[in-house]
Amino acid sequence: MDRTLAIDSVKKIGKKISVSGWVASRRDHGGLIFIDLRDHTGLVQLTFHPERHAAFKLAEKIRDEFVVAAVGSVVKRAPELVNENIPTGTIEVTIDELTILNTSKPLPFQIMHADDKVSEDVRLKYRFLDLRREEMQTMLRDRHRMVRMIREYMDKQEFIEVTTPILTSSSPEGARDFLVPSRLHPGKFYALPQSPQQFKQLLMVAGLPRYYQIAPCLRDEDPRADRSPGEHYQLDCEIAFVQDPEEVFAVMEPLFVRLTEEFAGKKIWKKPFPRIPYREAMERYGSDKPDLRFSLELIELSDVLKETKFSVFGTALKQKGGAVKAICVPGGSRLTRSQIDELTVMVKQEGAGGLAYIIVEKSGPKSPILKFLSQKELADITQRTGAQDGDIIFFGAGERTRTNVILGKLRSRLGDDFGLKDPSVIAWAWIFDFPMFEWNEQEKRLDFGHNPFSMPRGGAAALKSGDPLEIIALQYDIVANGLELSSGAIRNYHPDIMYQAFAIVGYDKKTVDDRFGAMIRAFEYGAPPHGGLAPGIDRMLMLFKNEPNIREVIAFPKNGSAEDVMMNAPSSVEERQLKELHIKLDLPKKK
């Protein structure tokens, strides 16, 4: 007899069916035994009567998560026994035959009733059990559905899917490489790809009009809640003969719209997506991935406080690049003193000296800093911020870049505390015109700000224009609700410009040839202009499902320490394997 799925059993009233799956629960009511059988479509209730002696006796031995097959007749439940919480709640299957296909050991946690008391490491160690839970089954299906929708869109846009190598050469793309020693070439190493960056650009040179793949990317980074340690998947894509970011936006923005509205069933804050220059984003929101679902913009006060006698503000404005800025929170006066203290602790952890504030009330402003400000300064602050009765103004002072970032973190926290982040809305935005270079404070040298293969705005002339920190790259990010989903760029496809760009960060011509020889050679044979981006599959699913922990949208993730506790990875290897690879371990001594 063909197997009937749980969800289809409601269509078989009066018929004999065969069902199979896992035992979700068993209830012995004396004269009757009830089993909730679970398969990938849901639950169906099996009923065992004593007169079916063999099946009844076997049902008495059943425990949770046993795998069973059963044959019986579908009957309607009595009205008072209907379970409206499940789709099959109007029927039950009266069992004639039962077979135990496999047994189960006692469970480390309950599949049907897992709660927050189960530690994440236990869930990950027994991930094969954790994935049986309805929430995880839904996640797996949603991920499949999202990727299928992406593939359908890319196919209609005439992109060609190409898989690129996993074993490749090391590349400076902002993170550490995972290195793979070569047995056949002693002393040499492959690198696992941080992204298919060079290969997709080479495909443009090879004549592909549009390329994509759902690409694995492997980076030796520290774990974070919104970043999977070690590996992630991205929608990697590239388009030939584009020279302006808007050409890429026009192709890819409709995909994000479709995923938001059709897949996630959410509203889009603004269409077309806002385009915000990087420096404007930092000045207005204190972040290059601003959450636009709420305002609370950073307000410039440096000019109206330039003559202030308040030493905290005055000292900040006297230093090079100093600034005083504020955030005005409507209705913020309802914050308690302890809540303000919590915010103060938060900004201090981010590097601020403290958190000055003014509460605006009809009876007059209240603040520990009032005695340091003149009446004109108070009036100017109130006017500039637009503060009204019941609002609170928070201040940041210091070096401009750091002040923006600290206030940006405060802005995000306030968005949480005041419930301003509508989970039914996704606020997409394109952030563009990133600096080509940045100062690496740790190594005391210039470094690439984003992708090293980006075209500077203005081409070769821009690289000779003076201060490298003022050079703008044709780079862009797609962001949403405070998450960066992807970086992208119009690429540098001229060998001479590549040499010049790498020279600024200290790479000589030989080093560039050694590390990027394939790219340089390819660009010497008629490379077209091209550009693309690579939104993260994991992060997009996080966004669409309102999931703050990236491990909840990945089938087999690493834990917070970058370990796979289920597969025991990373692990030691045998001495003979190391010998084959000509490797000797130099481990730190245990303290």
Beta strands, then each sheet from edge to edge (+ up, - down):
strand 1: 16-28
strand 2: 33-39
strand 3: 42-48
strand 4: 67-76
strand 5: 91-102
strand 6: 160-161
strand 7: 179-181
strand 8: 189-191
strand 9: 210-219
strand 10: 230-240
strand 11: 267-268
strand 12: 275-277
strand 13: 299-300
strand 14: 322-329
strand 15: 357-359
strand 16: 392-399
strand 17: 425-426
strand 18: 428-432
strand 19: 437-440
strand 20: 445-448
strand 21: 475-480
strand 22: 483-490
strand 23: 530-533
sheet 1: 1+ 2- 3+ 5+ 4- 1+
sheet 2: 6+ 9+ 10- 23+ 22- 21+ 18- 12-
sheet 3: 7+ 8-
sheet 4: 11+ 17+
sheet 5: 13+ 14- 16+ 15-
sheet 6: 19+ 20-
end
